Amino acid sequence: MSTDDHTAPLPVLETWFDLQCPDCHTAQADLAALRERYGDRLEIRLRHFPLAKNKHAYAAAQAAEEAYAQGAGDRYVRELLSRTAELGQRGEELLVALAAELGLDADEVESALFDGRHLLAVDADQAEGRALGVSGTPTYVVGGERLDGGRSQEGLRARIEQIVDALPTTA
């Protein structure tokens, strides 16, 4: 690295989601708008925060991690969030079926749910979220500020844009 490299790190928006949460599905429209506005100038990271009230959220987080391992995590998450009611009814059956629908190795998703290979990643996200004060979903962390979308998402995208626009950018 050159000593005259004065680039700032890429701004990061961490999104704490429960993949069985209907509000997290609604938040996808804001995330799409943010991706459209900022492109590759903003890194959006999914962080798992499965809520105890959602019976299949923990398994969904593990399945999503396996989908990421197979290179299709974002697509899997978007599709799964559009089917939160169905996830509530079908549970793990839907997680595996969705993987097959998207052309993923559904047997590997099923194996990941059985052997728990992604438990540590999900648990680590949840522990970090708790440490940051996350208590509901969706919750966003950007520029050191936590924004809680669990109560209301009104005005959140505008606030995220305001924070991101004030952050130093890559030169």
C-alpha positions in Angstrom: 0.0 0.0 0.0 1.3 3.4 -0.9 1.8 6.1 1.7 -0.2 8.5 -0.5 -3.2 6.4 -0.5 -5.9 8.6 1.1 -9.0 6.6 0.3 -11.7 6.2 2.9 -13.2 2.8 3.6 -16.4 2.0 1.8 -19.4 3.0 3.9 -21.2 -0.1 5.2 -24.9 -0.5 6.0 -25.5 -3.5 8.2 -29.0 -4.8 8.0 -30.2 -6.9 11.0 -33.0 -9.1 9.6 -35.1 -12.0 10.7 -35.9 -13.9 7.5 -39.4 -14.8 8.7 -40.2 -11.1 9.5 -42.8 -9.4 7.2 -41.3 -6.0 8.0 -38.0 -7.2 6.7 -39.7 -8.1 3.5 -41.1 -4.6 3.3 -37.6 -3.2 3.9 -36.4 -4.8 0.7 -37.9 -1.9 -1.3 -35.7 0.6 0.6 -32.6 -1.6 0.2 -33.3 -1.8 -3.6 -33.6 2.0 -3.7 -30.3 2.4 -1.7 -28.6 0.0 -4.1 -29.9 2.0 -7.0 -28.7 5.3 -5.6 -25.3 4.3 -4.3 -24.3 1.3 -6.5 -21.0 0.0 -5.4 -20.3 3.1 -3.2 -22.2 1.5 -0.3 -21.7 -2.0 1.0 -25.0 -3.5 2.3 -24.4 -6.5 4.6 -27.1 -8.9 5.8 -26.7 -9.7 9.5 -28.9 -12.4 11.1 -31.2 -11.6 14.0 -33.7 -14.4 14.2 -36.5 -13.6 16.7 -37.8 -16.2 19.1 -41.4 -15.5 18.1 -40.6 -16.7 14.6 -40.4 -20.5 14.7 -38.4 -21.0 11.5 -36.3 -17.8 11.5 -33.2 -19.6 12.9 -33.3 -22.3 10.3 -33.9 -19.7 7.6 -30.8 -17.9 8.7 -28.8 -21.1 8.4 -30.3 -21.9 5.0 -29.4 -18.4 3.8 -25.8 -18.9 4.9 -25.7 -22.1 2.9 -27.1 -20.2 -0.1 -24.4 -17.6 0.3 -21.8 -20.5 0.4 -23.3 -21.6 -2.9 -23.1 -18.1 -4.4 -26.7 -17.2 -4.4 -27.4 -15.8 -0.9 -28.8 -12.4 -1.9 -31.2 -14.0 -4.4 -32.3 -16.7 -1.8 -32.9 -14.1 0.9 -34.9 -11.8 -1.4 -37.1 -14.7 -2.5 -37.5 -16.1 1.0 -38.5 -12.7 2.4 -41.2 -12.6 -0.2 -42.6 -15.8 1.3 -42.6 -15.2 5.0 -46.2 -16.4 5.5 -45.4 -19.6 3.6 -42.3 -20.1 5.7 -44.5 -19.9 8.8 -46.6 -22.7 7.4 -44.0 -25.0 5.7 -40.9 -24.4 7.7 -37.7 -26.3 6.7 -39.6 -27.9 3.8 -39.8 -24.5 2.1 -36.2 -23.7 2.8 -35.1 -26.8 0.9 -37.7 -26.4 -1.9 -36.7 -22.8 -2.4 -33.1 -23.8 -2.8 -34.1 -26.3 -5.5 -36.3 -23.7 -7.3 -33.3 -21.4 -7.5 -31.0 -24.0 -8.9 -29.0 -24.5 -5.7 -27.9 -27.8 -4.3 -31.0 -28.5 -2.2 -29.5 -31.6 -0.6 -26.6 -29.5 0.7 -29.0 -27.0 2.2 -30.9 -29.8 3.9 -27.5 -31.2 5.1 -26.5 -27.8 6.4 -29.8 -27.6 8.4 -29.1 -31.0 9.9 -25.4 -30.7 10.7 -25.5 -27.1 11.8 -22.4 -26.0 9.9 -23.7 -22.3 9.9 -24.8 -22.1 13.5 -21.7 -20.2 14.6 -22.2 -17.5 11.9 -25.8 -17.0 12.9 -25.1 -17.0 16.6 -22.2 -14.6 16.1 -24.5 -12.1 14.2 -27.2 -12.4 16.9 -24.7 -11.9 19.7 -23.2 -8.8 18.0 -26.6 -7.5 17.3 -27.6 -7.8 21.0 -24.3 -6.1 22.0 -25.2 -3.2 19.7 -28.7 -2.9 21.2 -30.6 -4.6 18.4 -33.9 -5.9 19.8 -36.2 -6.1 16.8 -36.1 -6.3 13.0 -35.3 -4.8 10.7 -32.6 -2.7 12.4 -29.9 -0.9 10.5 -26.4 0.2 11.6 -24.6 2.8 9.5 -22.0 5.4 10.4 -22.1 4.2 14.0 -25.8 4.9 14.3 -28.4 2.3 15.0 -31.8 2.8 13.3 -34.7 0.7 14.5 -37.2 -0.3 11.8 -39.1 -2.7 14.0 -41.5 0.0 15.2 -41.8 2.0 12.0 -39.8 2.2 8.8 -41.1 5.6 7.9 -38.3 8.0 7.2 -35.6 5.4 7.7 -34.3 5.4 4.1 -34.0 9.2 4.1 -32.1 9.0 7.4 -29.8 6.3 6.0 -29.1 8.4 3.0 -28.4 11.5 5.2 -25.9 9.5 7.2 -24.2 7.9 4.2 -24.0 11.2 2.3 -22.2 12.7 5.3 -19.6 9.9 5.6 -16.2 10.2 3.9 -16.1 8.6 0.5 -13.5 6.7 -1.4 -11.3 9.1 -3.4 
